[in-house]
Amino acid sequence: MKGPYKKRYCRRLDRGKIFHPLGMQLNEDASVRISLDEFEAMRLCDYEGKNQTEASREMKVSRATIQRLLRTGRKKMTDALLNYKAIILENETANIQLKGENNMNKEAQKTLKIALPTTDKVQVDEHFGHCRFFAVHHVENNEIIEQTFLVAPPHAPGVLPKFLGEHQVDVIITGGMGQMAINLFKEQNIEVILGARGSIEENLKEYLGGDLVSTGEACKHDHDHDHQH
């Protein structure tokens, strides 16, 4: 018996999607189902133009797995186009580690998780590395629907980007961090906003209102554990 699949890193869909030939009623017997990881491999290679090695790094699987996902996904797409079948993009995430949004529906409002480092649960810490908590805000349609506080894990190089990635955070707002840390967050598909000062509430309000823009300047101390101190 085979063991569990290694989780593939994919961007989530807002929902499952169905495409079918004009005038045709949906028929399960005349349809193909494309899994989320097959679609992610095709998106990376066929849409974004990444090579298979780059795609394997993003999805955290082997290049052979990327090749197989591309082969099966493309075959299903071609079968549907040649034989007038519906295409069903599944949104099953049992073996998926979610990363960001596909945003196929450009007009759909985003659902975001926004994290801010804090020690007193009121003010944004100037540097994120030694904060006690992350204030995580769940945002839908640009409205805050929930605030939670995550206890920050013990400080170690590279731990915090992975920690927030595992909690499906989309944006981190902080005062400053080093370039190496910024790169690690980007690998987790987490947007980095630098230059935050003052209260969590005000910074979040400015970000959602479009008034808080990242300074774009990394700290100059990458040699000191990605400036996580």
PyMOL CGO cylinders between C-alpha atoms (Angstrom):
from pymol import cmd
from pymol.cgo import CYLINDER

trace = [
    CYLINDER, 0.00, 0.00, 0.00, 1.35, 3.39, -0.96, 0.3, 1, 1, 1, 1, 1, 1,
    CYLINDER, 1.35, 3.39, -0.96, 2.01, 5.98, 1.72, 0.3, 1, 1, 1, 1, 1, 1,
    CYLINDER, 2.01, 5.98, 1.72, 0.41, 9.45, 1.78, 0.3, 1, 1, 1, 1, 1, 1,
    CYLINDER, 0.41, 9.45, 1.78, 1.23, 11.83, -1.03, 0.3, 1, 1, 1, 1, 1, 1,
    CYLINDER, 1.23, 11.83, -1.03, 3.68, 14.63, -0.37, 0.3, 1, 1, 1, 1, 1, 1,
    CYLINDER, 3.68, 14.63, -0.37, 1.66, 17.84, -0.21, 0.3, 1, 1, 1, 1, 1, 1,
    CYLINDER, 1.66, 17.84, -0.21, 1.97, 20.02, -3.31, 0.3, 1, 1, 1, 1, 1, 1,
    CYLINDER, 1.97, 20.02, -3.31, 2.13, 23.81, -2.92, 0.3, 1, 1, 1, 1, 1, 1,
    CYLINDER, 2.13, 23.81, -2.92, -0.62, 25.37, -5.06, 0.3, 1, 1, 1, 1, 1, 1,
    CYLINDER, -0.62, 25.37, -5.06, -2.50, 28.61, -5.26, 0.3, 1, 1, 1, 1, 1, 1,
    CYLINDER, -2.50, 28.61, -5.26, -6.11, 28.15, -4.27, 0.3, 1, 1, 1, 1, 1, 1,
    CYLINDER, -6.11, 28.15, -4.27, -9.12, 28.82, -6.48, 0.3, 1, 1, 1, 1, 1, 1,
    CYLINDER, -9.12, 28.82, -6.48, -11.96, 30.90, -5.10, 0.3, 1, 1, 1, 1, 1, 1,
    CYLINDER, -11.96, 30.90, -5.10, -14.17, 27.90, -5.98, 0.3, 1, 1, 1, 1, 1, 1,
    CYLINDER, -14.17, 27.90, -5.98, -14.36, 24.97, -8.37, 0.3, 1, 1, 1, 1, 1, 1,
    CYLINDER, -14.36, 24.97, -8.37, -14.97, 26.00, -11.98, 0.3, 1, 1, 1, 1, 1, 1,
    CYLINDER, -14.97, 26.00, -11.98, -16.72, 24.39, -14.94, 0.3, 1, 1, 1, 1, 1, 1,
    CYLINDER, -16.72, 24.39, -14.94, -16.28, 25.22, -18.64, 0.3, 1, 1, 1, 1, 1, 1,
    CYLINDER, -16.28, 25.22, -18.64, -18.32, 23.48, -21.31, 0.3, 1, 1, 1, 1, 1, 1,
    CYLINDER, -18.32, 23.48, -21.31, -19.03, 23.85, -25.05, 0.3, 1, 1, 1, 1, 1, 1,
    CYLINDER, -19.03, 23.85, -25.05, -21.64, 26.42, -26.02, 0.3, 1, 1, 1, 1, 1, 1,
    CYLINDER, -21.64, 26.42, -26.02, -25.14, 24.97, -25.94, 0.3, 1, 1, 1, 1, 1, 1,
    CYLINDER, -25.14, 24.97, -25.94, -24.09, 21.71, -24.29, 0.3, 1, 1, 1, 1, 1, 1,
    CYLINDER, -24.09, 21.71, -24.29, -25.65, 20.52, -21.05, 0.3, 1, 1, 1, 1, 1, 1,
    CYLINDER, -25.65, 20.52, -21.05, -23.21, 19.41, -18.40, 0.3, 1, 1, 1, 1, 1, 1,
    CYLINDER, -23.21, 19.41, -18.40, -22.80, 15.64, -18.52, 0.3, 1, 1, 1, 1, 1, 1,
    CYLINDER, -22.80, 15.64, -18.52, -20.46, 13.87, -16.10, 0.3, 1, 1, 1, 1, 1, 1,
    CYLINDER, -20.46, 13.87, -16.10, -19.83, 11.18, -18.71, 0.3, 1, 1, 1, 1, 1, 1,
    CYLINDER, -19.83, 11.18, -18.71, -18.71, 13.83, -21.21, 0.3, 1, 1, 1, 1, 1, 1,
    CYLINDER, -18.71, 13.83, -21.21, -16.34, 15.79, -19.01, 0.3, 1, 1, 1, 1, 1, 1,
    CYLINDER, -16.34, 15.79, -19.01, -12.75, 15.78, -17.79, 0.3, 1, 1, 1, 1, 1, 1,
    CYLINDER, -12.75, 15.78, -17.79, -11.64, 16.65, -14.27, 0.3, 1, 1, 1, 1, 1, 1,
    CYLINDER, -11.64, 16.65, -14.27, -8.41, 18.60, -13.77, 0.3, 1, 1, 1, 1, 1, 1,
    CYLINDER, -8.41, 18.60, -13.77, -7.03, 18.51, -10.24, 0.3, 1, 1, 1, 1, 1, 1,
    CYLINDER, -7.03, 18.51, -10.24, -5.68, 21.60, -8.47, 0.3, 1, 1, 1, 1, 1, 1,
    CYLINDER, -5.68, 21.60, -8.47, -2.08, 20.38, -8.71, 0.3, 1, 1, 1, 1, 1, 1,
    CYLINDER, -2.08, 20.38, -8.71, -2.41, 19.60, -12.43, 0.3, 1, 1, 1, 1, 1, 1,
    CYLINDER, -2.41, 19.60, -12.43, -3.79, 23.10, -12.99, 0.3, 1, 1, 1, 1, 1, 1,
    CYLINDER, -3.79, 23.10, -12.99, -1.03, 24.69, -10.89, 0.3, 1, 1, 1, 1, 1, 1,
    CYLINDER, -1.03, 24.69, -10.89, 1.68, 22.93, -12.93, 0.3, 1, 1, 1, 1, 1, 1,
    CYLINDER, 1.68, 22.93, -12.93, 0.11, 24.14, -16.19, 0.3, 1, 1, 1, 1, 1, 1,
    CYLINDER, 0.11, 24.14, -16.19, -0.35, 27.65, -14.81, 0.3, 1, 1, 1, 1, 1, 1,
    CYLINDER, -0.35, 27.65, -14.81, 3.31, 27.88, -13.81, 0.3, 1, 1, 1, 1, 1, 1,
    CYLINDER, 3.31, 27.88, -13.81, 4.75, 26.41, -17.03, 0.3, 1, 1, 1, 1, 1, 1,
    CYLINDER, 4.75, 26.41, -17.03, 2.21, 27.24, -19.75, 0.3, 1, 1, 1, 1, 1, 1,
    CYLINDER, 2.21, 27.24, -19.75, 0.88, 30.57, -18.49, 0.3, 1, 1, 1, 1, 1, 1,
    CYLINDER, 0.88, 30.57, -18.49, 3.74, 32.11, -16.48, 0.3, 1, 1, 1, 1, 1, 1,
    CYLINDER, 3.74, 32.11, -16.48, 6.47, 30.62, -18.69, 0.3, 1, 1, 1, 1, 1, 1,
    CYLINDER, 6.47, 30.62, -18.69, 8.47, 28.98, -15.90, 0.3, 1, 1, 1, 1, 1, 1,
    CYLINDER, 8.47, 28.98, -15.90, 10.59, 25.94, -16.72, 0.3, 1, 1, 1, 1, 1, 1,
    CYLINDER, 10.59, 25.94, -16.72, 9.97, 22.61, -15.03, 0.3, 1, 1, 1, 1, 1, 1,
    CYLINDER, 9.97, 22.61, -15.03, 12.77, 23.07, -12.52, 0.3, 1, 1, 1, 1, 1, 1,
    CYLINDER, 12.77, 23.07, -12.52, 11.37, 26.44, -11.41, 0.3, 1, 1, 1, 1, 1, 1,
    CYLINDER, 11.37, 26.44, -11.41, 7.88, 24.96, -11.18, 0.3, 1, 1, 1, 1, 1, 1,
    CYLINDER, 7.88, 24.96, -11.18, 9.12, 22.04, -9.10, 0.3, 1, 1, 1, 1, 1, 1,
    CYLINDER, 9.12, 22.04, -9.10, 10.70, 24.48, -6.62, 0.3, 1, 1, 1, 1, 1, 1,
    CYLINDER, 10.70, 24.48, -6.62, 7.49, 26.48, -6.30, 0.3, 1, 1, 1, 1, 1, 1,
    CYLINDER, 7.49, 26.48, -6.30, 5.32, 23.40, -5.80, 0.3, 1, 1, 1, 1, 1, 1,
    CYLINDER, 5.32, 23.40, -5.80, 8.00, 21.69, -3.65, 0.3, 1, 1, 1, 1, 1, 1,
    CYLINDER, 8.00, 21.69, -3.65, 7.85, 18.44, -5.62, 0.3, 1, 1, 1, 1, 1, 1,
    CYLINDER, 7.85, 18.44, -5.62, 10.27, 16.65, -7.92, 0.3, 1, 1, 1, 1, 1, 1,
    CYLINDER, 10.27, 16.65, -7.92, 10.70, 17.60, -11.56, 0.3, 1, 1, 1, 1, 1, 1,
    CYLINDER, 10.70, 17.60, -11.56, 9.36, 14.13, -12.47, 0.3, 1, 1, 1, 1, 1, 1,
    CYLINDER, 9.36, 14.13, -12.47, 6.14, 14.99, -10.63, 0.3, 1, 1, 1, 1, 1, 1,
    CYLINDER, 6.14, 14.99, -10.63, 5.84, 18.24, -12.58, 0.3, 1, 1, 1, 1, 1, 1,
    CYLINDER, 5.84, 18.24, -12.58, 6.33, 16.33, -15.84, 0.3, 1, 1, 1, 1, 1, 1,
    CYLINDER, 6.33, 16.33, -15.84, 3.59, 13.87, -14.87, 0.3, 1, 1, 1, 1, 1, 1,
    CYLINDER, 3.59, 13.87, -14.87, 1.17, 16.63, -13.83, 0.3, 1, 1, 1, 1, 1, 1,
    CYLINDER, 1.17, 16.63, -13.83, 1.78, 18.49, -17.10, 0.3, 1, 1, 1, 1, 1, 1,
    CYLINDER, 1.78, 18.49, -17.10, 1.31, 15.33, -19.15, 0.3, 1, 1, 1, 1, 1, 1,
    CYLINDER, 1.31, 15.33, -19.15, -1.98, 14.31, -17.50, 0.3, 1, 1, 1, 1, 1, 1,
    CYLINDER, -1.98, 14.31, -17.50, -3.37, 17.86, -17.32, 0.3, 1, 1, 1, 1, 1, 1,
    CYLINDER, -3.37, 17.86, -17.32, -2.57, 18.69, -20.94, 0.3, 1, 1, 1, 1, 1, 1,
    CYLINDER, -2.57, 18.69, -20.94, -3.98, 15.37, -22.14, 0.3, 1, 1, 1, 1, 1, 1,
    CYLINDER, -3.98, 15.37, -22.14, -7.27, 16.08, -20.37, 0.3, 1, 1, 1, 1, 1, 1,
    CYLINDER, -7.27, 16.08, -20.37, -7.45, 19.59, -21.83, 0.3, 1, 1, 1, 1, 1, 1,
    CYLINDER, -7.45, 19.59, -21.83, -6.78, 18.29, -25.36, 0.3, 1, 1, 1, 1, 1, 1,
    CYLINDER, -6.78, 18.29, -25.36, -9.32, 15.50, -24.93, 0.3, 1, 1, 1, 1, 1, 1,
    CYLINDER, -9.32, 15.50, -24.93, -11.97, 18.02, -23.89, 0.3, 1, 1, 1, 1, 1, 1,
    CYLINDER, -11.97, 18.02, -23.89, -11.26, 20.37, -26.82, 0.3, 1, 1, 1, 1, 1, 1,
    CYLINDER, -11.26, 20.37, -26.82, -11.16, 17.59, -29.42, 0.3, 1, 1, 1, 1, 1, 1,
    CYLINDER, -11.16, 17.59, -29.42, -14.17, 15.65, -28.17, 0.3, 1, 1, 1, 1, 1, 1,
    CYLINDER, -14.17, 15.65, -28.17, -16.50, 18.44, -27.01, 0.3, 1, 1, 1, 1, 1, 1,
    CYLINDER, -16.50, 18.44, -27.01, -16.22, 17.60, -23.32, 0.3, 1, 1, 1, 1, 1, 1,
    CYLINDER, -16.22, 17.60, -23.32, -16.72, 19.88, -20.34, 0.3, 1, 1, 1, 1, 1, 1,
    CYLINDER, -16.72, 19.88, -20.34, -13.68, 20.85, -18.27, 0.3, 1, 1, 1, 1, 1, 1,
    CYLINDER, -13.68, 20.85, -18.27, -14.11, 20.73, -14.51, 0.3, 1, 1, 1, 1, 1, 1,
    CYLINDER, -14.11, 20.73, -14.51, -11.40, 22.43, -12.43, 0.3, 1, 1, 1, 1, 1, 1,
    CYLINDER, -11.40, 22.43, -12.43, -11.56, 20.78, -9.06, 0.3, 1, 1, 1, 1, 1, 1,
    CYLINDER, -11.56, 20.78, -9.06, -10.85, 22.59, -5.80, 0.3, 1, 1, 1, 1, 1, 1,
    CYLINDER, -10.85, 22.59, -5.80, -10.06, 19.56, -3.64, 0.3, 1, 1, 1, 1, 1, 1,
    CYLINDER, -10.06, 19.56, -3.64, -7.24, 20.39, -1.22, 0.3, 1, 1, 1, 1, 1, 1,
    CYLINDER, -7.24, 20.39, -1.22, -6.73, 17.09, 0.65, 0.3, 1, 1, 1, 1, 1, 1,
    CYLINDER, -6.73, 17.09, 0.65, -3.13, 16.76, -0.57, 0.3, 1, 1, 1, 1, 1, 1,
    CYLINDER, -3.13, 16.76, -0.57, -2.51, 20.45, -1.20, 0.3, 1, 1, 1, 1, 1, 1,
    CYLINDER, -2.51, 20.45, -1.20, -0.62, 23.10, 0.76, 0.3, 1, 1, 1, 1, 1, 1,
    CYLINDER, -0.62, 23.10, 0.76, -2.35, 26.34, -0.18, 0.3, 1, 1, 1, 1, 1, 1,
    CYLINDER, -2.35, 26.34, -0.18, -0.35, 29.39, -1.26, 0.3, 1, 1, 1, 1, 1, 1,
    CYLINDER, -0.35, 29.39, -1.26, -2.05, 32.64, -2.22, 0.3, 1, 1, 1, 1, 1, 1,
    CYLINDER, -2.05, 32.64, -2.22, -4.82, 33.06, -4.78, 0.3, 1, 1, 1, 1, 1, 1,
    CYLINDER, -4.82, 33.06, -4.78, -5.17, 32.12, -8.43, 0.3, 1, 1, 1, 1, 1, 1,
    CYLINDER, -5.17, 32.12, -8.43, -7.52, 35.10, -8.94, 0.3, 1, 1, 1, 1, 1, 1,
    CYLINDER, -7.52, 35.10, -8.94, -8.96, 33.59, -12.14, 0.3, 1, 1, 1, 1, 1, 1,
    CYLINDER, -8.96, 33.59, -12.14, -12.02, 35.77, -11.58, 0.3, 1, 1, 1, 1, 1, 1,
    CYLINDER, -12.02, 35.77, -11.58, -10.35, 39.20, -11.71, 0.3, 1, 1, 1, 1, 1, 1,
    CYLINDER, -10.35, 39.20, -11.71, -13.51, 40.95, -10.55, 0.3, 1, 1, 1, 1, 1, 1,
    CYLINDER, -13.51, 40.95, -10.55, -13.86, 38.79, -7.42, 0.3, 1, 1, 1, 1, 1, 1,
    CYLINDER, -13.86, 38.79, -7.42, -12.96, 40.49, -4.16, 0.3, 1, 1, 1, 1, 1, 1,
    CYLINDER, -12.96, 40.49, -4.16, -9.96, 39.01, -2.39, 0.3, 1, 1, 1, 1, 1, 1,
    CYLINDER, -9.96, 39.01, -2.39, -10.02, 37.12, 0.85, 0.3, 1, 1, 1, 1, 1, 1,
    CYLINDER, -10.02, 37.12, 0.85, -6.82, 37.95, 2.70, 0.3, 1, 1, 1, 1, 1, 1,
    CYLINDER, -6.82, 37.95, 2.70, -4.96, 37.05, 5.85, 0.3, 1, 1, 1, 1, 1, 1,
    CYLINDER, -4.96, 37.05, 5.85, -2.85, 39.99, 7.01, 0.3, 1, 1, 1, 1, 1, 1,
    CYLINDER, -2.85, 39.99, 7.01, -0.29, 39.58, 9.79, 0.3, 1, 1, 1, 1, 1, 1,
    CYLINDER, -0.29, 39.58, 9.79, 1.39, 42.29, 11.89, 0.3, 1, 1, 1, 1, 1, 1,
    CYLINDER, 1.39, 42.29, 11.89, 4.11, 41.56, 14.48, 0.3, 1, 1, 1, 1, 1, 1,
    CYLINDER, 4.11, 41.56, 14.48, 3.41, 42.83, 17.97, 0.3, 1, 1, 1, 1, 1, 1,
    CYLINDER, 3.41, 42.83, 17.97, 4.45, 42.35, 21.57, 0.3, 1, 1, 1, 1, 1, 1,
    CYLINDER, 4.45, 42.35, 21.57, 1.70, 44.28, 23.38, 0.3, 1, 1, 1, 1, 1, 1,
    CYLINDER, 1.70, 44.28, 23.38, -1.13, 43.40, 20.92, 0.3, 1, 1, 1, 1, 1, 1,
    CYLINDER, -1.13, 43.40, 20.92, -1.59, 47.13, 20.25, 0.3, 1, 1, 1, 1, 1, 1,
    CYLINDER, -1.59, 47.13, 20.25, 1.52, 48.49, 18.51, 0.3, 1, 1, 1, 1, 1, 1,
    CYLINDER, 1.52, 48.49, 18.51, 3.33, 47.15, 15.45, 0.3, 1, 1, 1, 1, 1, 1,
    CYLINDER, 3.33, 47.15, 15.45, 6.84, 46.00, 16.36, 0.3, 1, 1, 1, 1, 1, 1,
    CYLINDER, 6.84, 46.00, 16.36, 9.53, 47.83, 14.42, 0.3, 1, 1, 1, 1, 1, 1,
    CYLINDER, 9.53, 47.83, 14.42, 11.26, 44.53, 13.60, 0.3, 1, 1, 1, 1, 1, 1,
    CYLINDER, 11.26, 44.53, 13.60, 9.33, 41.31, 13.29, 0.3, 1, 1, 1, 1, 1, 1,
    CYLINDER, 9.33, 41.31, 13.29, 11.92, 38.77, 14.45, 0.3, 1, 1, 1, 1, 1, 1,
    CYLINDER, 11.92, 38.77, 14.45, 11.53, 38.95, 18.24, 0.3, 1, 1, 1, 1, 1, 1,
    CYLINDER, 11.53, 38.95, 18.24, 7.83, 39.79, 18.51, 0.3, 1, 1, 1, 1, 1, 1,
    CYLINDER, 7.83, 39.79, 18.51, 5.72, 37.76, 20.95, 0.3, 1, 1, 1, 1, 1, 1,
    CYLINDER, 5.72, 37.76, 20.95, 2.65, 37.56, 18.70, 0.3, 1, 1, 1, 1, 1, 1,
    CYLINDER, 2.65, 37.56, 18.70, 1.39, 38.00, 15.18, 0.3, 1, 1, 1, 1, 1, 1,
    CYLINDER, 1.39, 38.00, 15.18, -1.93, 39.81, 14.94, 0.3, 1, 1, 1, 1, 1, 1,
    CYLINDER, -1.93, 39.81, 14.94, -3.66, 38.04, 12.06, 0.3, 1, 1, 1, 1, 1, 1,
    CYLINDER, -3.66, 38.04, 12.06, -6.66, 39.68, 10.45, 0.3, 1, 1, 1, 1, 1, 1,
    CYLINDER, -6.66, 39.68, 10.45, -9.06, 37.81, 8.20, 0.3, 1, 1, 1, 1, 1, 1,
    CYLINDER, -9.06, 37.81, 8.20, -10.31, 40.23, 5.55, 0.3, 1, 1, 1, 1, 1, 1,
    CYLINDER, -10.31, 40.23, 5.55, -13.18, 39.68, 3.10, 0.3, 1, 1, 1, 1, 1, 1,
    CYLINDER, -13.18, 39.68, 3.10, -14.36, 42.27, 0.61, 0.3, 1, 1, 1, 1, 1, 1,
    CYLINDER, -14.36, 42.27, 0.61, -11.96, 44.74, 2.25, 0.3, 1, 1, 1, 1, 1, 1,
    CYLINDER, -11.96, 44.74, 2.25, -13.71, 44.32, 5.61, 0.3, 1, 1, 1, 1, 1, 1,
    CYLINDER, -13.71, 44.32, 5.61, -12.11, 42.81, 8.72, 0.3, 1, 1, 1, 1, 1, 1,
    CYLINDER, -12.11, 42.81, 8.72, -14.19, 39.82, 9.82, 0.3, 1, 1, 1, 1, 1, 1,
    CYLINDER, -14.19, 39.82, 9.82, -11.91, 38.34, 12.49, 0.3, 1, 1, 1, 1, 1, 1,
    CYLINDER, -11.91, 38.34, 12.49, -8.72, 39.07, 14.45, 0.3, 1, 1, 1, 1, 1, 1,
    CYLINDER, -8.72, 39.07, 14.45, -6.63, 36.36, 16.05, 0.3, 1, 1, 1, 1, 1, 1,
    CYLINDER, -6.63, 36.36, 16.05, -3.23, 36.35, 17.74, 0.3, 1, 1, 1, 1, 1, 1,
    CYLINDER, -3.23, 36.35, 17.74, -0.66, 33.69, 16.92, 0.3, 1, 1, 1, 1, 1, 1,
    CYLINDER, -0.66, 33.69, 16.92, 2.11, 33.05, 19.43, 0.3, 1, 1, 1, 1, 1, 1,
    CYLINDER, 2.11, 33.05, 19.43, 5.36, 33.53, 17.55, 0.3, 1, 1, 1, 1, 1, 1,
    CYLINDER, 5.36, 33.53, 17.55, 7.66, 30.47, 17.45, 0.3, 1, 1, 1, 1, 1, 1,
    CYLINDER, 7.66, 30.47, 17.45, 11.19, 30.63, 18.94, 0.3, 1, 1, 1, 1, 1, 1,
    CYLINDER, 11.19, 30.63, 18.94, 13.56, 32.78, 16.91, 0.3, 1, 1, 1, 1, 1, 1,
    CYLINDER, 13.56, 32.78, 16.91, 15.68, 30.99, 14.32, 0.3, 1, 1, 1, 1, 1, 1,
    CYLINDER, 15.68, 30.99, 14.32, 16.69, 31.92, 10.76, 0.3, 1, 1, 1, 1, 1, 1,
    CYLINDER, 16.69, 31.92, 10.76, 13.92, 31.23, 8.23, 0.3, 1, 1, 1, 1, 1, 1,
    CYLINDER, 13.92, 31.23, 8.23, 11.38, 29.97, 10.79, 0.3, 1, 1, 1, 1, 1, 1,
    CYLINDER, 11.38, 29.97, 10.79, 8.93, 32.89, 10.72, 0.3, 1, 1, 1, 1, 1, 1,
    CYLINDER, 8.93, 32.89, 10.72, 8.26, 32.98, 6.94, 0.3, 1, 1, 1, 1, 1, 1,
    CYLINDER, 8.26, 32.98, 6.94, 7.56, 29.24, 6.99, 0.3, 1, 1, 1, 1, 1, 1,
    CYLINDER, 7.56, 29.24, 6.99, 5.39, 29.60, 10.11, 0.3, 1, 1, 1, 1, 1, 1,
    CYLINDER, 5.39, 29.60, 10.11, 3.21, 32.30, 8.56, 0.3, 1, 1, 1, 1, 1, 1,
    CYLINDER, 3.21, 32.30, 8.56, 3.11, 30.41, 5.25, 0.3, 1, 1, 1, 1, 1, 1,
    CYLINDER, 3.11, 30.41, 5.25, 1.75, 27.36, 7.05, 0.3, 1, 1, 1, 1, 1, 1,
    CYLINDER, 1.75, 27.36, 7.05, -0.98, 29.60, 8.50, 0.3, 1, 1, 1, 1, 1, 1,
    CYLINDER, -0.98, 29.60, 8.50, -1.84, 30.76, 4.95, 0.3, 1, 1, 1, 1, 1, 1,
    CYLINDER, -1.84, 30.76, 4.95, -0.96, 34.41, 5.58, 0.3, 1, 1, 1, 1, 1, 1,
    CYLINDER, -0.96, 34.41, 5.58, -1.04, 36.55, 2.42, 0.3, 1, 1, 1, 1, 1, 1,
    CYLINDER, -1.04, 36.55, 2.42, 0.51, 39.82, 3.67, 0.3, 1, 1, 1, 1, 1, 1,
    CYLINDER, 0.51, 39.82, 3.67, 2.89, 40.81, 6.47, 0.3, 1, 1, 1, 1, 1, 1,
    CYLINDER, 2.89, 40.81, 6.47, 3.04, 44.47, 7.55, 0.3, 1, 1, 1, 1, 1, 1,
    CYLINDER, 3.04, 44.47, 7.55, 6.06, 45.44, 9.63, 0.3, 1, 1, 1, 1, 1, 1,
    CYLINDER, 6.06, 45.44, 9.63, 8.62, 48.16, 10.23, 0.3, 1, 1, 1, 1, 1, 1,
    CYLINDER, 8.62, 48.16, 10.23, 11.64, 46.57, 8.61, 0.3, 1, 1, 1, 1, 1, 1,
    CYLINDER, 11.64, 46.57, 8.61, 13.43, 43.35, 7.72, 0.3, 1, 1, 1, 1, 1, 1,
    CYLINDER, 13.43, 43.35, 7.72, 16.48, 42.24, 5.75, 0.3, 1, 1, 1, 1, 1, 1,
    CYLINDER, 16.48, 42.24, 5.75, 16.50, 41.32, 2.07, 0.3, 1, 1, 1, 1, 1, 1,
    CYLINDER, 16.50, 41.32, 2.07, 17.09, 37.65, 2.81, 0.3, 1, 1, 1, 1, 1, 1,
    CYLINDER, 17.09, 37.65, 2.81, 13.99, 37.54, 4.99, 0.3, 1, 1, 1, 1, 1, 1,
    CYLINDER, 13.99, 37.54, 4.99, 11.99, 39.36, 2.29, 0.3, 1, 1, 1, 1, 1, 1,
    CYLINDER, 11.99, 39.36, 2.29, 13.05, 36.70, -0.21, 0.3, 1, 1, 1, 1, 1, 1,
    CYLINDER, 13.05, 36.70, -0.21, 11.99, 33.92, 2.17, 0.3, 1, 1, 1, 1, 1, 1,
    CYLINDER, 11.99, 33.92, 2.17, 8.55, 35.51, 2.56, 0.3, 1, 1, 1, 1, 1, 1,
    CYLINDER, 8.55, 35.51, 2.56, 8.22, 35.82, -1.21, 0.3, 1, 1, 1, 1, 1, 1,
    CYLINDER, 8.22, 35.82, -1.21, 8.97, 32.10, -1.52, 0.3, 1, 1, 1, 1, 1, 1,
    CYLINDER, 8.97, 32.10, -1.52, 5.91, 31.58, 0.67, 0.3, 1, 1, 1, 1, 1, 1,
    CYLINDER, 5.91, 31.58, 0.67, 3.86, 33.89, -1.62, 0.3, 1, 1, 1, 1, 1, 1,
    CYLINDER, 3.86, 33.89, -1.62, 3.54, 36.41, 1.20, 0.3, 1, 1, 1, 1, 1, 1,
    CYLINDER, 3.54, 36.41, 1.20, 3.56, 40.11, 0.26, 0.3, 1, 1, 1, 1, 1, 1,
    CYLINDER, 3.56, 40.11, 0.26, 5.89, 42.22, 2.43, 0.3, 1, 1, 1, 1, 1, 1,
    CYLINDER, 5.89, 42.22, 2.43, 4.92, 45.76, 3.42, 0.3, 1, 1, 1, 1, 1, 1,
    CYLINDER, 4.92, 45.76, 3.42, 7.73, 47.71, 5.15, 0.3, 1, 1, 1, 1, 1, 1,
    CYLINDER, 7.73, 47.71, 5.15, 7.76, 51.02, 6.96, 0.3, 1, 1, 1, 1, 1, 1,
    CYLINDER, 7.76, 51.02, 6.96, 4.83, 50.46, 9.36, 0.3, 1, 1, 1, 1, 1, 1,
    CYLINDER, 4.83, 50.46, 9.36, 4.81, 52.54, 12.57, 0.3, 1, 1, 1, 1, 1, 1,
    CYLINDER, 4.81, 52.54, 12.57, 2.37, 52.98, 15.44, 0.3, 1, 1, 1, 1, 1, 1,
    CYLINDER, 2.37, 52.98, 15.44, -0.83, 51.08, 16.18, 0.3, 1, 1, 1, 1, 1, 1,
    CYLINDER, -0.83, 51.08, 16.18, -1.98, 47.89, 14.52, 0.3, 1, 1, 1, 1, 1, 1,
    CYLINDER, -1.98, 47.89, 14.52, -5.42, 49.42, 13.95, 0.3, 1, 1, 1, 1, 1, 1,
    CYLINDER, -5.42, 49.42, 13.95, -4.13, 52.50, 12.13, 0.3, 1, 1, 1, 1, 1, 1,
    CYLINDER, -4.13, 52.50, 12.13, -1.68, 50.59, 9.94, 0.3, 1, 1, 1, 1, 1, 1,
    CYLINDER, -1.68, 50.59, 9.94, -4.33, 48.07, 8.95, 0.3, 1, 1, 1, 1, 1, 1,
    CYLINDER, -4.33, 48.07, 8.95, -6.82, 50.86, 8.20, 0.3, 1, 1, 1, 1, 1, 1,
    CYLINDER, -6.82, 50.86, 8.20, -4.27, 52.62, 5.99, 0.3, 1, 1, 1, 1, 1, 1,
    CYLINDER, -4.27, 52.62, 5.99, -3.37, 49.41, 4.16, 0.3, 1, 1, 1, 1, 1, 1,
    CYLINDER, -3.37, 49.41, 4.16, -6.99, 48.52, 3.40, 0.3, 1, 1, 1, 1, 1, 1,
    CYLINDER, -6.99, 48.52, 3.40, -7.62, 52.11, 2.31, 0.3, 1, 1, 1, 1, 1, 1,
    CYLINDER, -7.62, 52.11, 2.31, -4.68, 52.01, -0.09, 0.3, 1, 1, 1, 1, 1, 1,
    CYLINDER, -4.68, 52.01, -0.09, -2.73, 54.63, 1.86, 0.3, 1, 1, 1, 1, 1, 1,
    CYLINDER, -2.73, 54.63, 1.86, -0.03, 52.37, 3.33, 0.3, 1, 1, 1, 1, 1, 1,
    CYLINDER, -0.03, 52.37, 3.33, 2.59, 51.58, 0.69, 0.3, 1, 1, 1, 1, 1, 1,
    CYLINDER, 2.59, 51.58, 0.69, 5.78, 49.64, 1.37, 0.3, 1, 1, 1, 1, 1, 1,
    CYLINDER, 5.78, 49.64, 1.37, 8.96, 51.68, 1.54, 0.3, 1, 1, 1, 1, 1, 1,
    CYLINDER, 8.96, 51.68, 1.54, 10.50, 48.89, -0.52, 0.3, 1, 1, 1, 1, 1, 1,
    CYLINDER, 10.50, 48.89, -0.52, 13.79, 49.30, 1.37, 0.3, 1, 1, 1, 1, 1, 1,
    CYLINDER, 13.79, 49.30, 1.37, 15.30, 46.33, 3.16, 0.3, 1, 1, 1, 1, 1, 1,
    CYLINDER, 15.30, 46.33, 3.16, 17.43, 46.68, 6.27, 0.3, 1, 1, 1, 1, 1, 1,
    CYLINDER, 17.43, 46.68, 6.27, 21.17, 46.38, 5.69, 0.3, 1, 1, 1, 1, 1, 1,
    CYLINDER, 21.17, 46.38, 5.69, 21.89, 43.66, 8.25, 0.3, 1, 1, 1, 1, 1, 1,
    CYLINDER, 21.89, 43.66, 8.25, 21.05, 40.44, 6.39, 0.3, 1, 1, 1, 1, 1, 1,
    CYLINDER, 21.05, 40.44, 6.39, 24.13, 38.84, 7.93, 0.3, 1, 1, 1, 1, 1, 1,
    CYLINDER, 24.13, 38.84, 7.93, 22.39, 38.89, 11.32, 0.3, 1, 1, 1, 1, 1, 1,
    CYLINDER, 22.39, 38.89, 11.32, 19.84, 36.10, 10.86, 0.3, 1, 1, 1, 1, 1, 1,
    CYLINDER, 19.84, 36.10, 10.86, 17.88, 37.92, 8.15, 0.3, 1, 1, 1, 1, 1, 1,
    CYLINDER, 17.88, 37.92, 8.15, 17.48, 40.87, 10.55, 0.3, 1, 1, 1, 1, 1, 1,
    CYLINDER, 17.48, 40.87, 10.55, 14.98, 38.87, 12.61, 0.3, 1, 1, 1, 1, 1, 1,
    CYLINDER, 14.98, 38.87, 12.61, 15.88, 40.54, 15.90, 0.3, 1, 1, 1, 1, 1, 1,
]
cmd.load_cgo(trace, "trace")
